[in-house]
Amino acid sequence: MIPLVALLVACGSSTDGELTVHADTSTVTLSLRNPTVDADPMAGVDGWRVEVVADGDVVASDTFGLDEEATIEHVAEYGVIRFQVAGTRGGDVRSYGRSMEVVPTPGVDLLVPVTFLPVNEVFALASPMAAPRSAHAAVLLRDGRVLLAGGRDPAGAGTLSDVELYDVVDGAFAASAATLGTGTADPRAAWTTEEEVLLVGGAEIEAGKTSSLATVYRYGPVDDTLESLSPLVEARRDHCLAQYLPNAILVLGGPGTGATAEELRYQSDKGAWLSTRIDLQGGFTSEAVTGCAADEGGRVLVLGVDGTATGTWDGLSDVPPAEAFVPIRDPGDTPWLRGAVLLFREPGVAWVAGGEDAESGVVRREGWDFRMDDAAFAAGTGLSAPRRGASWSPWMEGGWYAVCCGTSDAEGRNAVPSLELVNPATGADGPVMDLDRERLDGRITALPDGSLLVTGGFDARTPAAAATAAIAVPYLGE
């Protein structure tokens, strides 16, 4: 067994600090990072708890005072691990941080960054975004950075074409060399089989006029480049996409799209991503679609504002694609919804929460489960507050999701100034955190170290804050 000895190296009230962990012939330095403006992670802290996590379980831990040493044993055998650091007072956790997954190797020193902040609070980042934006794409890249592309300007009178990247290690934003061919708000994102990002469709605002876009871009994270690909068959905004196979994406929705869906597929014989028109049957109306998501079995749940646009589509069925959509004429007690959270919490089971009741105009907080095998809705886990158009991101292990922002009214004027953690599989409620300010059309991204990044979004009362982002470190307790 290899003991780990943790030593505190000065950590000031608002400065970064370090915990040094000695493992056999190597040293692991846990670099405690505070990337915020106002947070004081050491306020009231008089002790530490360091834990080692493998496969989601705490396999070793120790507690010690600020000036004490600690020994943590039985670590070398676990391989891939994550460190968790708690700043405590009287046993209560005041501040917290997690590392990304690492593999300590004897004889090789490691510097492991840990975003360390007071628990369950949202703080503005010290680093400004490269540009103020809302309604942008926010995509967690495989290397842990976050891609931010396009969006609306602070006045909502124009759309942006620039791209920027957030680096969790530095806690900072940097402008990308890549640029969209035209200003684009709300592009939808998917992954290619080559580990690149597709940005599909969206809205352009020019001279006060909003138009739909048929653009498809491919972003290469390695060389930071954007390439324009063959366009969609139909220009689309307010649309959805469901990636039902690694190389196949169903694209639905958008004003003026009639009964048309599209399949965006990588065609190996042509070496390109190409879109094919699908004229769905049974009175389907693409304009009525408000959301879609795919499970890992190639099946897609489609939500809409009526029975012609709510149903299931099986991309792997034997019938032609135009006949693969099966409408659900009667959703039972589930209302027709706009702007709901829609994701698959497990294979074959979708979670639908919040959204605007298309018939009454009331924004809901209730949740529902949809089981693909039964083609039926049932009551499920709800949200802490009514939300329309919320942003969400999967968080850590155990089926948790972070949900943020959105509006509490159908008109989209009243931003919901909070984020929450929710577990739709178990029904467990996590912490609800007040945002640092209103963030209308902001985006949330769960980072590899478990911290939550909130980017963009506007507050009409504080326009000068539009270029800021915020961060939080959730803690669920024992």
Secondary structure, 3 states (H helix, E strand, C coil): CCCEEEEEECCCCCCCEEEEEEECCEEEEEEEECCECCCCCCCCCCEEEEEEEECCEEEEEEEEECCCCEEECCCHHHCCEEEEEEEEECCEEEEEEEECCECCECCECEEEEEECEECCCEEEECCCCCCCCECCEEEECCCCCEEEECCECCCCCCECCEEEEEECCCCEEEEEEEECCCCCECCEEEECCCCCEEEEEEEEEECCEEEEEEEEEEEECCCCEEEECCCCCCCECCCEEEEEECCEEEEECCCCCCCEEEEEEEECCCCEEEEEEEECCCCCCHHHEEEEEECCCCEEEEEECCCCCCEEEECCCCCCHHHCEEECCCCCCCCCEECCEEEEEECCEEEEECCEECCCCCECCCEEEEECCCCEEEEECCCCCCCECCEEEEECCCCEEEEECCECCCCCCCECCEEEEEECCCCEEEEEEECCCCCECCEEEECCCCCEEEECCECCCCHHHCCCCEEECCCCCC
